[in-house]
Amino acid sequence: MSTPVSQRDIFVPVMLLLVATAWLVLFLWEQSPYNHYILHGPAAHHGSHHHGLTPQATSLYLLGWTLMCVAMMLPTSLPLIQIFRRITCSYKNRSQLVALLIGGYLAVWLSFGIVAHLGQWLIAQGFQSTDWLADRRWLIGPALLLAAGAFQFSELKYRCLDKCRTPLSFVIGYWRGRNERRQSLLLGMHHGLYCLGCCWALMLLMFAVGTGGVFWMLILGALMAAEKNLAWGRSLAMPLGVILLIWGSSLLANRLLFVS
């Protein structure tokens, strides 16, 4: 009986150490000359000439994105991972199953990062195509803020958020115990898809108005963790949406007044 207790006692500190290490690496990376690979807003424009779809740039971007997902998104899923560990406590390969669960979850977010990276590159290319668009590059930040704010009021946001807020029923609904490796991976991917469904707009804020720094990552990570795991977290969605809409509108209005 001592082995499961020992494993349980070790697991949480190991996960917290992994998350803390990801935050530390991101912080150190932000201080380096290569910070434009993790800073996606205007704060990174000084290094934008390094960006592109070259193998080196893409690899560094995806490494940074993976670290962000470990630091920001993995903590929001710890309740589900703990429940899954308890359900699979009788399996000799439980550690492998947990690893597959986490791998499937992160794979969804990594796929989203690839799409976001490609989208950022295409948008940058489009805005550089004419002088008229280049002069209006500033629209990207307010547009992302307004889109993220509006999404906070959508039915999809709440449907996915409710799934994420009930980890026990989620695991029971998707775990059958047969073909356990495949089921573990698919469980992680299903959870990742619902997590993506409720948090993608907030993650995209890192591409707006310089909110790609580690400080803003901490704020966004804390907000998403509160939304998903605290008893009153669901009530955060609408006030946060209002703040984002006001923020985006004020940036848009200030810029239009400045231009006029």
C-alpha positions in Angstrom: 0.0 0.0 0.0 3.0 2.3 0.5 3.9 2.4 -3.2 0.7 4.2 -4.5 1.0 6.8 -1.6 4.7 7.4 -2.5 3.8 7.8 -6.2 1.0 10.2 -5.3 3.3 12.2 -3.1 6.0 12.4 -5.8 3.7 13.2 -8.7 2.4 16.6 -7.7 5.9 18.0 -6.8 7.3 16.6 -10.1 4.5 18.3 -12.1 4.9 21.6 -10.2 8.7 21.4 -10.8 8.0 20.8 -14.5 5.7 23.9 -14.6 8.1 26.0 -12.6 11.0 25.0 -14.9 9.0 26.0 -17.9 8.3 29.4 -16.4 11.9 29.9 -15.5 13.1 29.0 -19.0 10.5 31.4 -20.5 11.7 34.2 -18.2 15.3 33.7 -19.1 14.4 33.4 -22.8 12.6 36.7 -22.5 15.8 38.4 -21.3 17.8 37.0 -24.2 18.4 38.5 -27.7 16.1 35.7 -29.1 13.0 36.8 -27.2 11.2 37.6 -30.4 10.5 33.9 -30.8 8.2 34.0 -27.7 7.0 37.6 -27.8 4.4 37.8 -30.5 3.0 41.3 -30.1 4.3 44.7 -31.1 7.0 44.3 -28.4 8.6 41.7 -30.7 8.5 43.8 -33.9 12.2 44.7 -33.4 13.0 41.1 -34.2 10.3 40.5 -36.8 12.9 40.3 -39.6 14.1 37.0 -38.0 10.6 35.5 -38.2 9.3 33.4 -41.0 8.8 29.8 -42.0 12.4 28.8 -42.0 13.2 25.5 -40.2 15.2 27.3 -37.5 12.6 30.0 -36.8 9.7 27.6 -36.8 11.5 25.1 -34.5 12.4 27.9 -32.0 8.8 29.2 -32.1 7.3 25.8 -31.5 9.7 25.2 -28.7 8.7 28.4 -27.1 5.0 27.7 -27.7 5.4 24.2 -26.1 7.0 25.8 -23.0 4.1 28.3 -22.9 1.6 25.5 -23.0 3.4 23.6 -20.2 3.6 26.7 -18.1 0.1 28.1 -18.7 -2.2 25.3 -19.7 -0.9 22.2 -18.0 -1.7 23.6 -14.5 -5.3 24.1 -15.5 -5.6 20.4 -16.2 -4.0 19.0 -13.0 -7.4 18.1 -11.4 -8.3 15.9 -14.4 -4.8 14.3 -14.5 -5.1 13.5 -10.8 -8.5 11.9 -11.2 -7.2 9.9 -14.1 -4.3 8.7 -12.0 -6.7 7.5 -9.3 -8.9 5.7 -11.8 -5.9 3.9 -13.4 -4.1 3.1 -10.1 -4.5 -0.6 -10.7 -2.7 -0.5 -14.0 1.0 -1.5 -14.0 1.7 0.9 -16.8 -0.1 3.8 -15.1 2.9 6.2 -15.6 2.9 5.5 -19.3 -0.9 6.1 -19.5 -0.6 9.4 -17.7 2.3 10.4 -20.0 0.0 9.6 -23.0 -2.8 11.6 -21.5 -0.5 14.7 -21.1 1.0 14.1 -24.5 -2.4 14.1 -26.2 -3.4 17.2 -24.4 -0.2 19.1 -25.3 -0.4 17.8 -28.9 -3.7 19.6 -29.4 -2.2 22.9 -28.1 0.9 22.4 -30.2 -1.3 21.9 -33.3 -3.1 25.2 -32.5 0.3 26.9 -32.1 1.3 25.7 -35.6 -1.9 27.2 -37.0 -1.4 30.4 -35.1 2.2 30.7 -36.3 1.2 30.2 -39.9 -1.7 32.6 -39.5 0.6 35.2 -38.0 3.0 34.9 -40.9 0.2 35.1 -43.5 -1.3 38.2 -41.8 2.2 39.8 -41.6 2.7 39.1 -45.3 -0.7 40.5 -46.2 -0.1 43.7 -44.3 3.2 44.1 -46.0 1.8 43.7 -49.4 0.7 47.3 -49.8 1.5 50.6 -48.1 -2.2 51.1 -47.3 -2.3 47.9 -45.2 1.2 48.5 -43.8 0.0 51.8 -42.3 -2.9 49.9 -40.7 -1.0 47.1 -39.0 -2.0 48.6 -35.7 -5.5 47.2 -36.3 -4.4 43.7 -35.4 -4.2 44.4 -31.6 -7.6 46.0 -31.2 -9.2 43.4 -33.5 -7.8 40.5 -31.4 -8.9 42.1 -28.2 -12.4 42.7 -29.5 -12.7 39.1 -30.9 -11.5 37.6 -27.6 -13.9 39.8 -25.7 -16.8 38.8 -27.9 -16.0 35.1 -27.6 -16.3 35.3 -23.8 -20.0 35.7 -24.3 -20.4 32.8 -26.8 -22.3 29.6 -26.3 -19.2 27.6 -27.4 -17.1 29.2 -24.7 -19.5 28.1 -21.9 -20.1 24.6 -23.4 -16.4 23.9 -23.5 -15.8 25.6 -20.1 -18.4 23.5 -18.4 -16.8 20.3 -19.8 -13.4 21.5 -18.4 -14.9 22.3 -15.0 -16.2 18.7 -14.5 -13.1 16.6 -14.8 -14.5 13.5 -13.1 -17.5 13.2 -15.4 -15.2 14.0 -18.3 -12.9 11.1 -17.5 -15.8 8.7 -16.8 -17.4 9.8 -20.1 -14.3 9.0 -22.2 -12.5 6.3 -20.4 -13.5 2.7 -21.1 -10.4 0.9 -19.9 -10.0 -1.1 -23.1 -7.0 -0.4 -25.4 -5.7 1.7 -22.5 -2.8 3.3 -24.4 -5.0 4.5 -27.2 -7.8 5.6 -24.9 -5.3 7.6 -22.7 -4.0 9.4 -25.7 -7.6 10.1 -27.0 -8.7 11.2 -23.6 -5.9 13.8 -23.5 -6.7 14.9 -27.0 -10.5 15.3 -26.2 -9.7 17.2 -23.1 -7.2 19.4 -25.1 -9.9 20.1 -27.7 -12.4 21.3 -25.0 -9.7 23.3 -23.3 -8.8 24.9 -26.6 -12.5 25.6 -27.2 -12.8 27.7 -24.1 -9.3 29.3 -24.0 -8.1 29.8 -27.6 -9.2 33.4 -27.7 -7.3 34.3 -24.5 -4.2 32.5 -25.8 -4.4 34.6 -28.9 -4.1 37.7 -26.8 -0.4 37.0 -26.7 -0.4 38.2 -30.3 -2.0 41.5 -29.4 -0.7 44.8 -28.0 2.5 43.2 -26.6 0.9 40.7 -24.3 3.5 38.1 -25.1 5.7 38.8 -22.1 6.1 36.4 -19.2 4.2 38.8 -16.9 1.2 38.7 -19.1 1.5 35.0 -19.6 1.3 34.6 -15.8 -1.9 36.8 -15.7 -3.6 34.9 -18.5 -2.5 31.5 -17.1 -4.0 32.5 -13.7 -7.2 33.7 -15.3 -7.7 30.5 -17.3 -6.9 28.3 -14.3 -9.4 30.3 -12.2 -12.1 29.9 -14.9 -11.6 26.2 -15.1 -11.0 25.1 -11.5 -12.4 27.6 -8.9 -16.0 27.3 -7.7 -16.7 30.9 -8.8 -14.5 30.7 -11.9 -17.4 30.4 -14.4 -18.6 33.9 -13.4 -15.3 35.4 -14.6 -16.0 34.9 -18.3 -18.4 37.8 -18.8 -16.5 40.4 -16.7 -13.3 39.5 -18.5 -15.2 39.8 -21.8 -16.4 43.3 -20.9 -12.8 44.3 -19.9 -11.4 43.0 -23.2 -14.1 44.8 -25.3 -13.5 48.1 -23.5 -9.8 47.7 -23.9 -10.0 46.9 -27.6 -12.5 49.7 -28.2 -10.4 52.3 -26.4 -7.3 51.3 -28.4 -9.3 51.6 -31.6 -10.9 54.9 -30.6 -7.6 56.4 -29.5 -5.8 55.5 -32.6 -8.6 56.7 -34.9 -8.7 60.0 -33.0 -4.9 60.3 -33.3 -5.0 59.6 -37.0 -7.8 62.1 -37.6 
